């Protein structure tokens, strides 16, 4: 059974391209509100569910937070492919930061892999907000993923890198 986001019922959140703009624990500037310390955010939830969810070929969206969960799960698989080739933790940080800042497709654009899950932006303002939000999520996810994949000695965990070969829902970003 697929794990869905517990934040689907979050009240007073903005919706952009069908995604909830949820509070996250970050110092990265962006449109997402800052979550309270000690509170689990969507990035914690995605990292916690990743190893189970990545094994599934189908995912039924139950709310706007699930779309964020799906996007971040696919982004983690993309990150793990990069980390599989990284020679050190510092080099991995550079690679993931660069990847977060790369130009990426948005809902409604031709190269967006999850077109059937996300509605197109209604305006250029919504498109700009979606890009800023996803960029902020990508940057923070890269930082937190490094703490999961690499131990204190800087050695990568084979229990995370094994998932670099998996394809969630047979898709890649």
Residue pairs with C-beta under 8 A, 6 or more apart in sequence:
2 53
2 56
2 58
2 59
2 60
3 49
3 52
3 53
4 62
4 63
4 66
4 69
5 42
5 45
5 62
5 63
5 65
5 66
5 68
5 69
6 45
6 65
7 20
7 22
7 42
7 45
7 65
8 20
8 62
8 63
8 64
8 65
8 66
9 63
10 20
10 22
10 65
13 20
13 21
13 22
13 64
14 20
14 21
15 21
15 64
16 121
16 126
16 129
16 130
16 133
17 67
17 106
17 107
17 108
17 118
17 119
17 120
17 121
17 126
17 127
17 130
18 64
18 67
18 107
18 117
18 118
18 119
19 64
19 65
19 67
19 68
19 71
19 118
19 130
19 133
20 42
20 63
20 64
20 65
20 67
20 68
21 31
21 32
21 33
21 129
21 133
22 32
22 33
22 35
22 41
22 42
22 65
22 68
23 32
23 33
23 34
23 35
23 36
23 39
23 41
24 32
24 33
24 34
24 35
24 41
24 42
24 43
24 136
24 137
24 140
25 34
25 35
25 37
25 39
25 41
25 43
25 44
25 140
26 32
26 34
26 136
26 139
26 140
28 136
28 139
28 140
29 136
30 132
30 133
30 135
30 136
31 129
31 132
31 133
31 136
32 133
32 136
32 137
35 41
42 65
42 68
42 69
42 72
42 137
43 72
43 137
43 140
43 141
43 144
44 144
45 69
46 68
46 69
46 72
46 73
46 76
46 141
47 76
47 141
47 144
47 145
47 148
49 69
49 73
50 73
50 76
50 163
51 163
53 59
53 69
53 73
53 168
54 73
54 76
54 77
54 163
54 166
54 168
55 166
56 168
56 169
57 169
57 170
58 169
59 66
59 70
59 168
59 169
61 67
61 70
61 117
67 114
67 117
67 118
68 137
70 114
70 117
70 168
70 169
71 114
71 134
71 137
71 173
72 137
72 141
73 168
74 113
74 114
74 168
74 169
74 171
74 172
74 173
75 137
75 138
75 141
75 173
76 141
76 145
76 163
77 163
77 164
77 166
77 167
77 168
77 172
78 99
78 172
78 173
79 96
79 99
79 141
79 142
79 145
80 145
80 149
80 160
80 161
80 163
80 164
81 164
82 92
82 95
82 96
82 99
83 92
83 95
83 96
83 145
83 146
83 149
83 156
83 160
83 161
83 164
84 161
84 164
86 92
86 95
86 156
88 154
89 146
89 150
89 154
92 146
92 149
92 150
93 142
93 143
93 146
96 142
96 143
96 145
96 146
97 139
97 142
99 138
99 142
100 135
100 138
100 139
100 141
100 142
101 135
101 139
104 134
104 135
104 138
104 173
105 111
105 112
105 113
105 173
106 112
106 121
106 127
106 130
106 131
106 134
107 114
107 115
107 118
107 119
107 120
107 121
107 130
108 115
108 118
108 119
108 120
108 121
108 127
112 118
113 171
113 172
113 173
114 171
121 127
121 130
148 157
148 160
149 156
149 157
149 160
149 161
150 156
150 157
151 157
